[in-house]
Amino acid sequence: MGIFSRKHEGEIPIGKFNDLAPDAIELARLWVNSERVNAFVAYKPEWPPELFGSLLVETIYTAAGAIAQFTGVSEAEARTRIWQGFDEERERLKDVD
């Protein structure tokens, strides 16, 4: 089992993507319900913080593709709206230490 070994009924099944390399590490889990967001992040000291930023950008592109597939919104529009959410949240949290 990896760093995040707890199973949950609402987790995303990875199905055909279960052929991950043996050294693959689950970096994050993001959970949301009507009351809150939970973000769990793994970290290794040898990873630079910029790595997480790069992975978030890759995640945005992947999410935009999924949104386009399931809603009919274009990937470009989905990315624009995701970036809008980033900007709004960064503004809201800018003074949080």
N, CA, C and O atoms as a MOPAC input file, in Angstrom:
PM7 MOZYME 1SCF
protein

 N      0.83400 1    -1.18300 1     0.00000 1
 C      0.00000 1     0.00000 1     0.00000 1
 C      0.88000 1     1.24800 1     0.00000 1
 O      2.00800 1     1.23500 1     0.49200 1
 N      0.34000 1     2.31300 1    -0.55800 1
 C      1.08000 1     3.55100 1    -0.64700 1
 C      0.90600 1     4.42100 1     0.57900 1
 O      0.43600 1     3.96900 1     1.62400 1
 N      1.28200 1     5.64700 1     0.43800 1
 C      1.18500 1     6.60800 1     1.53000 1
 C     -0.27300 1     6.76600 1     1.96000 1
 O     -0.56800 1     6.83600 1     3.15300 1
 N     -1.18300 1     6.82000 1     0.98300 1
 C     -2.61000 1     6.96600 1     1.26000 1
 C     -3.25700 1     5.59800 1     1.08700 1
 O     -3.71800 1     5.26800 1    -0.00500 1
 N     -3.29600 1     4.81500 1     2.12900 1
 C     -3.78400 1     3.44700 1     1.99100 1
 C     -5.25500 1     3.27900 1     2.35500 1
 O     -5.81700 1     2.20500 1     2.13900 1
 N     -5.88200 1     4.29500 1     2.89300 1
 C     -7.28500 1     4.18200 1     3.28500 1
 C     -8.17200 1     4.11100 1     2.04200 1
 O     -8.01400 1     4.90200 1     1.11200 1
 N     -9.08200 1     3.18200 1     2.03200 1
 C    -10.05000 1     3.04900 1     0.94000 1
 C    -11.30300 1     3.83700 1     1.29500 1
 O    -11.66000 1     3.95900 1     2.46600 1
 N    -11.96900 1     4.37100 1     0.27200 1
 C    -13.20000 1     5.11900 1     0.48000 1
 C    -14.14100 1     4.82600 1    -0.68400 1
 O    -13.71700 1     4.72700 1    -1.83500 1
 N    -15.41100 1     4.69200 1    -0.36600 1
 C    -16.40800 1     4.37000 1    -1.38600 1
 C    -16.41600 1     5.37900 1    -2.53400 1
 O    -16.70800 1     5.00800 1    -3.67000 1
 N    -16.10400 1     6.63500 1    -2.26200 1
 C    -16.15700 1     7.67600 1    -3.28800 1
 C    -14.87900 1     7.84700 1    -4.09100 1
 O    -14.79100 1     8.75800 1    -4.91300 1
 N    -13.87900 1     6.98600 1    -3.87100 1
 C    -12.61900 1     7.18900 1    -4.60600 1
 C    -12.77600 1     6.85900 1    -6.08200 1
 O    -13.64100 1     6.07200 1    -6.46800 1
 N    -11.93300 1     7.46700 1    -6.89600 1
 C    -11.96000 1     7.27000 1    -8.34300 1
 C    -11.29300 1     5.93300 1    -8.66500 1
 O    -10.14100 1     5.71100 1    -8.29200 1
 N    -12.00200 1     5.04900 1    -9.34900 1
 C    -11.35300 1     3.79800 1    -9.74800 1
 C    -10.36900 1     4.08400 1   -10.88700 1
 O    -10.71600 1     4.78200 1   -11.84000 1
 N     -9.17100 1     3.56100 1   -10.79800 1
 C     -8.19700 1     3.84000 1   -11.84900 1
 C     -8.21600 1     2.79200 1   -12.95400 1
 O     -7.55700 1     2.96300 1   -13.98000 1
 N     -8.96100 1     1.71000 1   -12.75600 1
 C     -9.22300 1     0.72400 1   -13.79800 1
 C     -8.03600 1     0.41000 1   -14.68000 1
 O     -7.04300 1    -0.15700 1   -14.22300 1
 N     -8.14000 1     0.78300 1   -15.95800 1
 C     -7.11300 1     0.44000 1   -16.93500 1
 C     -5.77400 1     1.12800 1   -16.65400 1
 O     -4.76400 1     0.77400 1   -17.26200 1
 N     -5.75200 1     2.10000 1   -15.74700 1
 C     -4.51500 1     2.80000 1   -15.43500 1
 C     -3.78800 1     2.17700 1   -14.24800 1
 O     -2.89300 1     2.79900 1   -13.67400 1
 N     -4.16200 1     0.96300 1   -13.87900 1
 C     -3.55400 1     0.33100 1   -12.71500 1
 C     -2.19900 1    -0.29800 1   -13.02100 1
 O     -1.65800 1    -1.03400 1   -12.19500 1
 N     -1.64400 1    -0.01600 1   -14.20000 1
 C     -0.32700 1    -0.53100 1   -14.55300 1
 C      0.76600 1     0.50100 1   -14.25900 1
 O      1.73100 1     0.62500 1   -15.01300 1
 N      0.60600 1     1.22600 1   -13.17400 1
 C      1.59100 1     2.22700 1   -12.78000 1
 C      2.94100 1     1.56900 1   -12.52800 1
 O      3.00600 1     0.40800 1   -12.12200 1
 N      4.00100 1     2.29900 1   -12.76400 1
 C      5.34400 1     1.79600 1   -12.50500 1
 C      5.48800 1     1.46200 1   -11.01700 1
 O      4.86300 1     2.10700 1   -10.17500 1
 N      6.29600 1     0.47300 1   -10.69600 1
 C      6.45800 1     0.07000 1    -9.29200 1
 C      6.90900 1     1.20000 1    -8.37300 1
 O      6.60500 1     1.18400 1    -7.18000 1
 N      7.63100 1     2.17900 1    -8.91300 1
 C      8.11700 1     3.27400 1    -8.07100 1
 C      7.16600 1     4.47700 1    -8.06400 1
 O      7.51300 1     5.53000 1    -7.53000 1
 N      5.96100 1     4.33200 1    -8.65500 1
 C      4.99500 1     5.42600 1    -8.66700 1
 C      4.49000 1     5.68700 1    -7.24900 1
 O      4.28800 1     4.75900 1    -6.46600 1
 N      4.29400 1     6.96300 1    -6.93600 1
 C      3.82700 1     7.37700 1    -5.61700 1
 C      2.59400 1     8.24600 1    -5.79400 1
 O      2.58100 1     9.15900 1    -6.62000 1
 N      1.56600 1     7.96200 1    -5.02100 1
 C      0.39200 1     8.81800 1    -5.03300 1
 C      0.75100 1    10.12000 1    -4.33400 1
 O      1.11100 1    10.12500 1    -3.15700 1
 N      0.65100 1    11.21000 1    -5.05900 1
 C      1.08500 1    12.50100 1    -4.55600 1
 C     -0.00600 1    13.24200 1    -3.79300 1
 O      0.27700 1    13.94800 1    -2.82500 1
 N     -1.24900 1    13.08000 1    -4.22800 1
 C     -2.32700 1    13.85300 1    -3.58900 1
 C     -3.65800 1    13.15700 1    -3.74000 1
 O     -3.88100 1    12.37700 1    -4.66600 1
 N     -4.53400 1    13.45900 1    -2.80700 1
 C     -5.94000 1    13.09300 1    -2.89700 1
 C     -6.74400 1    14.34400 1    -2.59200 1
 O     -6.44600 1    15.06900 1    -1.64300 1
 N     -7.76100 1    14.59200 1    -3.39900 1
 C     -8.62800 1    15.74300 1    -3.22100 1
 C    -10.04800 1    15.23000 1    -3.05000 1
 O    -10.55200 1    14.47700 1    -3.88400 1
 N    -10.68600 1    15.64100 1    -1.97000 1
 C    -12.04300 1    15.19900 1    -1.66500 1
 C    -12.91600 1    16.42900 1    -1.44900 1
 O    -12.46500 1    17.43000 1    -0.89400 1
 N    -14.14100 1    16.35000 1    -1.88100 1
 C    -15.07000 1    17.46500 1    -1.69400 1
 C    -16.45400 1    16.91200 1    -1.37000 1
 O    -16.86500 1    15.87600 1    -1.89300 1
 N    -17.15700 1    17.62000 1    -0.50200 1
 C    -18.56500 1    17.33100 1    -0.25900 1
 C    -19.27200 1    18.67100 1    -0.11200 1
 O    -18.67600 1    19.71400 1    -0.38400 1
 N    -20.51300 1    18.66000 1     0.30600 1
 C    -21.27700 1    19.90700 1     0.38100 1
 C    -20.78400 1    20.84900 1     1.47100 1
 O    -21.19600 1    22.00800 1     1.51100 1
 N    -19.91700 1    20.37900 1     2.35100 1
 C    -19.48000 1    21.20000 1     3.47400 1
 C    -18.03400 1    21.65600 1     3.40300 1
 O    -17.69800 1    22.71500 1     3.93300 1
 N    -17.16600 1    20.87800 1     2.75800 1
 C    -15.74700 1    21.25000 1     2.79100 1
 C    -14.94500 1    20.53300 1     1.72900 1
 O    -15.43500 1    19.64700 1     1.03000 1
 N    -13.69800 1    20.94600 1     1.63200 1
 C    -12.71400 1    20.32700 1     0.75200 1
 C    -11.62500 1    19.73500 1     1.63500 1
 O    -11.20300 1    20.35800 1     2.61000 1
 N    -11.17500 1    18.54600 1     1.29700 1
 C    -10.03200 1    17.95100 1     1.97300 1
 C     -8.95300 1    17.70800 1     0.92700 1
 O     -9.21400 1    17.08600 1    -0.10200 1
 N     -7.76500 1    18.18700 1     1.17900 1
 C     -6.63500 1    17.95500 1     0.29300 1
 C     -5.52400 1    17.30900 1     1.11300 1
 O     -5.06500 1    17.86300 1     2.11200 1
 N     -5.10900 1    16.14200 1     0.67800 1
 C     -4.03000 1    15.41300 1     1.34200 1
 C     -2.87000 1    15.33700 1     0.36800 1
 O     -3.03700 1    14.89500 1    -0.76900 1
 N     -1.69500 1    15.76400 1     0.80700 1
 C     -0.54400 1    15.82100 1    -0.08500 1
 C      0.63600 1    15.09400 1     0.53400 1
 O      0.96600 1    15.28500 1     1.70500 1
 N      1.26500 1    14.25400 1    -0.28400 1
 C      2.50000 1    13.58300 1     0.13000 1
 C      3.67500 1    14.43000 1    -0.34300 1
 O      3.55100 1    15.19100 1    -1.30300 1
 N      4.79100 1    14.29900 1     0.31700 1
 C      5.95500 1    15.09700 1    -0.07000 1
 C      7.22600 1    14.34600 1     0.30400 1
 O      7.30400 1    13.71100 1     1.35600 1
 N      8.19900 1    14.42900 1    -0.55900 1
 C      9.51300 1    13.87800 1    -0.26400 1
 C     10.51200 1    15.03300 1    -0.24700 1
 O     10.43100 1    15.92200 1    -1.09400 1
 N     11.43800 1    15.03700 1     0.68600 1
 C     12.37800 1    16.15700 1     0.80800 1
 C     13.15900 1    16.45800 1    -0.47500 1
 O     13.55100 1    17.60300 1    -0.69900 1
 N     13.38700 1    15.45800 1    -1.30800 1
 C     14.16000 1    15.69500 1    -2.53000 1
 C     13.33600 1    16.34600 1    -3.64500 1
 O     13.89300 1    16.72900 1    -4.67500 1
 N     12.02500 1    16.47500 1    -3.45600 1
 C     11.18900 1    17.10700 1    -4.46700 1
 C     11.18300 1    18.61700 1    -4.28000 1
 O     10.92900 1    19.09800 1    -3.17600 1
 N     11.45700 1    19.36800 1    -5.33200 1
 C     11.35300 1    20.82200 1    -5.21400 1
 C      9.87800 1    21.23100 1    -5.21400 1
 O      9.06600 1    20.56100 1    -5.85300 1
 N      9.51100 1    22.29700 1    -4.52500 1
 C      8.11900 1    22.74100 1    -4.51500 1
 C      7.56500 1    22.99700 1    -5.91600 1
 O      6.37100 1    22.81900 1    -6.15500 1
 N      8.42400 1    23.41100 1    -6.83500 1
 C      7.98400 1    23.68000 1    -8.20200 1
 C      7.40200 1    22.43400 1    -8.87400 1
 O      6.56600 1    22.54200 1    -9.77100 1
 N      7.84700 1    21.25300 1    -8.43800 1
 C      7.31100 1    20.01100 1    -8.98800 1
 C      5.81000 1    19.94100 1    -8.76300 1
 O      5.06300 1    19.55700 1    -9.66300 1
 N      5.36600 1    20.30800 1    -7.57500 1
 C      3.94100 1    20.26400 1    -7.29100 1
 C      3.19200 1    21.24200 1    -8.19200 1
 O      2.10300 1    20.92400 1    -8.67000 1
 N      3.75300 1    22.41900 1    -8.43100 1
 C      3.13100 1    23.37900 1    -9.34500 1
 C      2.99100 1    22.80900 1   -10.74300 1
 O      1.94700 1    22.96300 1   -11.37600 1
 N      4.03300 1    22.15000 1   -11.23000 1
 C      3.97200 1    21.53100 1   -12.55200 1
 C      2.88800 1    20.47000 1   -12.61500 1
 O      2.16000 1    20.37500 1   -13.60400 1
 N      2.77900 1    19.67400 1   -11.56300 1
 C      1.75800 1    18.62900 1   -11.53200 1
 C      0.35300 1    19.21100 1   -11.47100 1
 O     -0.57300 1    18.64100 1   -12.04800 1
 N      0.17800 1    20.33700 1   -10.78200 1
 C     -1.13200 1    20.98100 1   -10.74600 1
 C     -1.54000 1    21.47700 1   -12.13000 1
 O     -2.70100 1    21.35200 1   -12.52000 1
 N     -0.59500 1    22.03300 1   -12.86500 1
 C     -0.90400 1    22.48900 1   -14.21900 1
 C     -1.28600 1    21.30300 1   -15.10200 1
 O     -2.25500 1    21.38400 1   -15.85700 1
 N     -0.54500 1    20.21700 1   -15.01600 1
 C     -0.88700 1    19.01300 1   -15.77300 1
 C     -2.27800 1    18.52200 1   -15.38000 1
 O     -3.04800 1    18.07900 1   -16.23200 1
 N     -2.59600 1    18.60000 1   -14.09900 1
 C     -3.90800 1    18.19400 1   -13.61200 1
 C     -5.01400 1    19.07100 1   -14.19300 1
 O     -6.09200 1    18.57000 1   -14.51300 1
 N     -4.76500 1    20.35800 1   -14.33200 1
 C     -5.74600 1    21.26800 1   -14.92200 1
 C     -6.05600 1    20.85900 1   -16.35500 1
 O     -7.22000 1    20.84100 1   -16.75500 1
 N     -5.04000 1    20.53500 1   -17.12200 1
 C     -5.26500 1    20.12000 1   -18.50700 1
 C     -6.03400 1    18.79900 1   -18.56100 1
 O     -6.91200 1    18.62800 1   -19.40700 1
 N     -5.71200 1    17.87600 1   -17.67200 1
 C     -6.42800 1    16.60800 1   -17.61500 1
 C     -7.88100 1    16.83500 1   -17.20100 1
 O     -8.79600 1    16.25000 1   -17.78100 1
 N     -8.08900 1    17.68300 1   -16.20100 1
 C     -9.44900 1    17.97900 1   -15.74100 1
 C    -10.25800 1    18.66700 1   -16.83600 1
 O    -11.43800 1    18.36500 1   -17.01500 1
 N     -9.64000 1    19.58400 1   -17.56700 1
 C    -10.35300 1    20.27100 1   -18.64600 1
 C    -10.80600 1    19.27400 1   -19.70700 1
 O    -11.89600 1    19.41100 1   -20.26300 1
 N     -9.98300 1    18.28100 1   -19.98800 1
 C    -10.37700 1    17.24500 1   -20.93800 1
 C    -11.56900 1    16.44800 1   -20.43200 1
 O    -12.49000 1    16.14500 1   -21.19100 1
 N    -11.54900 1    16.11000 1   -19.15000 1
 C    -12.67300 1    15.36100 1   -18.56100 1
 C    -13.94200 1    16.20400 1   -18.56700 1
 O    -15.01700 1    15.70500 1   -18.90000 1
 N    -13.82400 1    17.47000 1   -18.20300 1
 C    -14.98500 1    18.35700 1   -18.20200 1
 C    -15.56500 1    18.45500 1   -19.60400 1
 O    -16.78100 1    18.38600 1   -19.78100 1
 N    -14.70500 1    18.61500 1   -20.59700 1
 C    -15.16500 1    18.69800 1   -21.98800 1
 C    -15.88800 1    17.41600 1   -22.39800 1
 O    -16.93000 1    17.46500 1   -23.05200 1
 N    -15.33900 1    16.29400 1   -22.01600 1
 C    -15.92800 1    15.00400 1   -22.38700 1
 C    -17.31500 1    14.81500 1   -21.77600 1
 O    -18.21700 1    14.29300 1   -22.43000 1
 N    -17.48200 1    15.23200 1   -20.54200 1
 C    -18.73300 1    14.96400 1   -19.84500 1
 C    -19.77400 1    16.07000 1   -19.93000 1
 O    -20.94200 1    15.83700 1   -19.61900 1
 N    -19.36900 1    17.28800 1   -20.35200 1
 C    -20.32500 1    18.39100 1   -20.34700 1
 C    -20.56300 1    19.01800 1   -21.70800 1
 O    -21.57000 1    19.70000 1   -21.89900 1
 N    -19.66700 1    18.80500 1   -22.65400 1
 C    -19.79900 1    19.45800 1   -23.94300 1
 C    -19.14400 1    20.83400 1   -23.98200 1
 O    -19.05800 1    21.43700 1   -25.05200 1
 N    -18.67700 1    21.34500 1   -22.84100 1
 C    -17.90600 1    22.59000 1   -22.80700 1
 C    -16.55800 1    22.29600 1   -23.46500 1
 O    -16.00700 1    21.21400 1   -23.26900 1
 N    -16.02200 1    23.23000 1   -24.23300 1
 C    -14.72600 1    22.98400 1   -24.87400 1
 C    -13.61900 1    22.89900 1   -23.82300 1
 O    -13.75000 1    23.43400 1   -22.72200 1
 N    -12.53600 1    22.22300 1   -24.18000 1
 C    -11.39800 1    22.14200 1   -23.25000 1
 C    -10.86000 1    23.52500 1   -22.93900 1
 O    -10.49900 1    23.80600 1   -21.79600 1
 N    -10.80100 1    24.39500 1   -23.94100 1
 C    -10.28600 1    25.75000 1   -23.71600 1
 C    -11.16000 1    26.50300 1   -22.71700 1
 O    -10.64700 1    27.16100 1   -21.81300 1
 N    -12.48000 1    26.40700 1   -22.87900 1
 C    -13.39800 1    27.06600 1   -21.94700 1
 C    -13.26200 1    26.47100 1   -20.54700 1
 O    -13.26700 1    27.20000 1   -19.55500 1
 N    -13.14200 1    25.15100 1   -20.47000 1
 C    -12.97200 1    24.51200 1   -19.16200 1
 C    -11.69500 1    24.99600 1   -18.49200 1
 O    -11.69900 1    25.30200 1   -17.30000 1
 N    -10.59300 1    25.06800 1   -19.25200 1
 C     -9.32500 1    25.56400 1   -18.67400 1
 C     -9.47700 1    26.99600 1   -18.19100 1
 O     -9.01600 1    27.33800 1   -17.10200 1
 N    -10.12100 1    27.83800 1   -18.99500 1
 C    -10.32500 1    29.23700 1   -18.60600 1
 C    -11.08000 1    29.32000 1   -17.28300 1
 O    -10.72500 1    30.10700 1   -16.40500 1
 N    -12.10900 1    28.51500 1   -17.15000 1
 C    -12.91100 1    28.55600 1   -15.93100 1
 C    -12.16300 1    27.97100 1   -14.73900 1
 O    -12.32700 1    28.44100 1   -13.61300 1
 N    -11.34500 1    26.95100 1   -14.97800 1
 C    -10.51900 1    26.40800 1   -13.89300 1
 C     -9.51800 1    27.45500 1   -13.43400 1
 O     -9.34100 1    27.65500 1   -12.23300 1
 N     -8.85500 1    28.13100 1   -14.38400 1
 C     -7.91400 1    29.19100 1   -14.00800 1
 C     -8.63200 1    30.30000 1   -13.24700 1
 O     -8.06900 1    30.87800 1   -12.31600 1
 N     -9.85800 1    30.59900 1   -13.63100 1
 C    -10.64400 1    31.60200 1   -12.91000 1
 C    -10.82500 1    31.17000 1   -11.45200 1
 O    -10.69500 1    31.98200 1   -10.53700 1
 N    -11.12500 1    29.89800 1   -11.24900 1
 C    -11.24600 1    29.38000 1    -9.88800 1
 C     -9.94400 1    29.49900 1    -9.11300 1
 O     -9.95000 1    29.84300 1    -7.93100 1
 N     -8.81500 1    29.21200 1    -9.78300 1
 C     -7.50600 1    29.38200 1    -9.14300 1
 C     -7.32400 1    30.82200 1    -8.71100 1
 O     -6.95600 1    31.09100 1    -7.56700 1
 N     -7.58200 1    31.75600 1    -9.63200 1
 C     -7.38800 1    33.17800 1    -9.33000 1
 C     -8.26200 1    33.63100 1    -8.16600 1
 O     -7.80400 1    34.36300 1    -7.28900 1
 N     -9.52600 1    33.19300 1    -8.16100 1
 C    -10.43300 1    33.57400 1    -7.07900 1
 C     -9.94500 1    33.01700 1    -5.73400 1
 O     -9.97400 1    33.71200 1    -4.71800 1
 N     -9.50500 1    31.77400 1    -5.74100 1
 C     -9.04900 1    31.16200 1    -4.49000 1
 C     -7.73500 1    31.77600 1    -4.01800 1
 O     -7.54100 1    31.98100 1    -2.82000 1
 N     -6.83800 1    32.06800 1    -4.94500 1
 C     -5.57700 1    32.72600 1    -4.55500 1
 C     -5.85200 1    34.08500 1    -3.93200 1
 O     -5.21500 1    34.45500 1    -2.94700 1
 N     -6.79400 1    34.83100 1    -4.49600 1
 C     -7.15200 1    36.13100 1    -3.93400 1
 C     -7.74000 1    35.96500 1    -2.53800 1
 O     -7.41300 1    36.72400 1    -1.62600 1
 N     -8.60400 1    34.97600 1    -2.37700 1
 C     -9.23700 1    34.75000 1    -1.07700 1
 C     -8.22000 1    34.35900 1    -0.02200 1
 O     -8.36000 1    34.72900 1     1.14400 1
 N     -7.20800 1    33.62100 1    -0.41500 1
 C     -6.22800 1    33.09400 1     0.55300 1
 C     -4.92600 1    33.90700 1     0.61300 1
 O     -3.99200 1    33.50500 1     1.30700 1
 N     -4.84500 1    35.02000 1    -0.08600 1
 C     -3.56900 1    35.73600 1    -0.18400 1
 C     -3.00500 1    36.20100 1     1.16300 1
 O     -1.79100 1    36.35300 1     1.30000 1
 N     -3.85000 1    36.42100 1     2.13200 1
 C     -3.36900 1    36.88000 1     3.43900 1
 C     -3.28800 1    35.77000 1     4.48700 1
 O     -3.04400 1    36.03800 1     5.66400 1
 N     -3.49200 1    34.53100 1     4.05800 1
 C     -3.42800 1    33.39300 1     4.98900 1
 C     -1.98800 1    32.93100 1     5.10200 1
 O     -1.31800 1    32.70400 1     4.09500 1
 N     -1.51700 1    32.79100 1     6.33200 1
 C     -0.15100 1    32.30700 1     6.54700 1
 C     -0.16300 1    30.81500 1     6.72500 1
 O      0.88900 1    30.20800 1     6.91900 1

